[in-house]
């Protein structure tokens, strides 16, 4: 596979160029595969030990599509920044819209920027792929491969590699990965290889809780080989939390925050702002306080939870019927 082959997807070209460079120096090695160790039946590439994020506290935010992960991540990032923490938010979605409420615009993705320099990463400067958002939050959009090609996990790996090469993680207290959709493949489980704690955003409905159960299973599988543990869940855009709490009681999980269904959250997305830039209306002020409380909870450390995910039939029995 040659990096000069323009028919290759961008992620594949980047990988080929990297391997050619290593081969020229006599360093090229095949990826390390661990069959079954990341979950029954899995064959996944293990993280290079040199890519470990050290010094910063790392959180991965998961949840079903459309549940509000980016809203949660961005407001949580600002909440950490109000505590005086140096924050880096990494969007891991091809839509590259994780950070637009922090910056006010859509950023170019790391994979697209690498493509522009023909995957010569040494030509890039930090300002080429990092933007400064509200209250000093550093923002990166890792992006993802084109539909049907490549692996999101590779893109996450390339993003962390760039950050390490430019020593950007040495001046960071908190890293937040905002991850696409629910976990259904090893690619988008890749941030779990870097995270200390995984946070699940959910709502008080069956579909959101069903997705949360799958994510719990994915994190538990990764925790066998990596330091990641579950921190708890955030009830988002939900007036009540009774169904979430019932599920948590059944599996041994914790709800660590509750964001009510207020219209200000919808309006903040339309205005491309976080709640911390919105007018001091009563519901907005209360929501900000909850985000700050969540940030303080995560910073001070949460109990490493090990819930037991339920079988599909059991979730239906618990939540699917009156």
N, C-alpha and C positions, 0 to 999 in steps of 0.2 A: 504494500500500500504506500503510494507516494504522496507527500503533502502537496505536490504540484498538480495532482489530479483534481481539476476544478469540479468534477462531478461528485466528489465526496462532500458530505455535509460538513459544515464548519467545525463541529466538535471533532469529527473524525480526522479532518485535516490537521487540526491542532495537535491531536494525539500522535499522528504520523510524524509531524515535524519534530515534536519532542523526542520521539523514539530515535529518529535519524540523528539528532544532535547527541543523544546519549551513546548511540552506536559509534559515532565518529570518535568519541572519547573512550570507547571501550567499556561503557557503563550500562549499556542497554540490558534490561532484564525483563522477563515476562511478568505480568501482574501476578500478585500472590492471591491465589484463590483458596478459600476455606469452605469446602463442601459441607453443608449442613450446620455449620457452627453459628450462623446468623438466623437460624430457624429451620425447621424440618424441611428437607428438600431444596434448600437454597444453595446457590453457588454465587458468591459475591466477592468483589474485589475489596481487600482490606486496606484501610487507610495507611499511607506511608507514615511511619513514626515521626518523620521530620516535619510533617504537616500538622502536628498537634498544636492546638491553640493553647498557649500558656499565659498565665497572668490575669486574663480577663475571665469574668463569669459569663458562661455561654448558655443561652436559652433558645430552644426551638419551639416555634408556635405552630400548632397543627389544628386541623378541624375540617369538616366537610366543606365542599366548595360553596362560596357565597355566605358563609356563616359570620364573616367579619374578622378574619385573621389579620388582614392588613390594617384595618381600623384599630384593632386591639394592639398590634405590634407598634404602630406609629405613635399612638397615645402613650403606650407603655414606655417607648423610647424617650419621649419628652418628659414623662414622669421621672425616669431615672436621671435625666439631665437636670431637672430641677433640684435633685438631691446632690448635685455637683459631680455626677459621674460622667466620664467620657464614653459616649455611646456610639456604636456602629450598628446600623441596621442593614441586613442583607436580604433583598427580595429574591426568592427562588422560584419565579413564575415566568413563563414566556410572555405573559401580558405586561410584564415589567411595570406594574402599577402599585407596588408595595409602598413606595416612598413618596408618591406624588403629593400627599397631603403635608409632607414635611418640606418638600422643595417647591411645590406649586407647579411642577411640570413632570412629564414622563422622561426619565433618563434613558440614555442608550445602554444596552446590556453589555456585560463584560465580553460575552462571546461575539457580539457584533463589533465591538471595538478591537478585539484581537483579529477579527477577519479583516478589518480596515488596514492593519499593519502586516497582513499576511502571516499572522501568528508569530511575529517576532516580538515577544513580550518585553524584551529588553528595551524596545523603543518607547515604551509607555512610561508616563509619569503618573503619580497618584491622582492629579487633577484631571487626567484623561478618563478615569473610571470611578472617581469618588466625588460626590457633590456634598456640600454642606447644607443641611436643612435647618429647620427652626431650632433655635436655642443651641446651636452647635452640633446637633446630631449629624454624624457622618452617614451618608447614604450610598448604597451600592445596589445595582440591579444585576444579579448574576444572569438572569434570563434562562433560556433553555433551548434545546435543539429544535429544529423544525418538526412539525407534526409527523409522527411515524418514523422518525430517524433519531439515532443517537440515544444518549442517556443523560437525564438530568443530574445524576450523581457526578458525572464527569465535569459538568459545568460548575457545580459547587466546588469540586476539587481544584479546578483551575482558578476560581475566584480566591480561595484560601491561599493558594500558592502565590498569586500576585500580591496579596496583602502581606504575606511573609517576606517576599522578595523586597518589598518596599518598606519593611519594618513598621508597618502601620498598626500591627496588633500590639506593639510594645507600648504604645501610648493610649491604650483602650482599656476601660474598666468593665464594660458590658458589651457583649455581642448578641444581637437578636437575629435569628434566622426566621424569616416569614416564609413558610413552605406551602407549595401548591397542594390544594385538595387533601383528601384523606390518603393514608399510606397504602398503596396497592402494589408498589414495586420497590426494589432495592435502590433505584435511582433517587427517588425523592425521600427515601429514608436516610440518604447520605448525611444530612446535617446532624442526625443522631450520633454519628461517629465523632462529632466535635462537641456536642452539647453536654453540659452538666445536668440540666433539667429540661424536661419537655413539658410544655403547657398546652392543654387542649381547650380550644374554644368550642363551645356547644350552645345549644338552645334547648328550651324546655319542650322538645318534641321528639317523636320516635326516630325520625331519620337522622337527626343530629346525634342522638345518643347511640344509635346503631353504628354510625361512623366512629364515634368516640371509642366504642368497644373494640373496633378493628385497630385503631391507633394504639390503644393500650397493649394489644397483642404484639404489634410491631415493635413498640418500645421495649417490652419485656424480652423479645427475641434479641434485640441489639444489646440490651444490658448484660447479656451473658459474656460479651467480649469487650464492651466499652463502658466508660464511667457514667453514661447517661442514666438518669432515673426519672421517674414521673414526679412532677411537683404538685399537680392537681388540675382542676378544670375551672374555666371562667364561663359563667352563665352570661350569655350575650343577647341583647335585644329581647329579653324575656321578662314579662311582668312577674311571673311566678317561677319557682324552682323546684316544685314538688316532685316532678318526674325525674329530674336530674338527681335530686337528693335520694330518691328511692333507688335509683341505679347505683349511686355511689355507696349507699349502705349495703347493697347486695354484693358488690365486688370488692369493697374495701378501698374506696377512692375518696378524695376530698374535693369539695368545691371551695376555691380560695378567693373568688371574687364574683360579684353580681353586677352586671351593667344593665340597667332597666331599658325598656323599649321606648326611648325618647327620640323625638323628631330631630333634635339638635345633632344627633350622630349622622342621620341622613343628610342634613343640611351642610354639615362640616365637609362631607365628601364632595358635595356639589360645589362648595366654595374652595376646594383644594386646600383645606386647613385642618389642623388638629383641633380638638376641643380647647386646647390651651391658648389658642389664638382667637377663639370665639368670644362674643360679649359675655359679661358676667351675669348671665341669667341663672336663676336658682337651680334649675335642673342641670345646667352645664357645670356649675360650680360643684354640685354634689358628685357628678360623674368624674370630674377631675380628681376629687378627693379619693374616689374609689380606685382610680388608676394609680395614684401616688401610694395608697395603702397596699395595692398589689405589688408595686415596685419595691416597697420597703419589705414586704413579706418575702419576696424572691431574693432580695439582696441579703437579708438576714439569714437566709437558709431555710429550706423546707425539709420536712421529713422525707427520706427516700422511699416513696410508696411502691409497693409491689402488689397491686390488685390482681385478682384472678379474672381474666376476661371470660365472658359468658358465651355459651354456645348460642347460635342463632335462634334455635327453637326456644331456649330459655328466655331470651330477650323478648320474644313475641309473647310468651306467657306472662312475663313481668309487666310489660308496657303496652302490648298490642291489643289487649282485650279489657273490657270493663269487668 
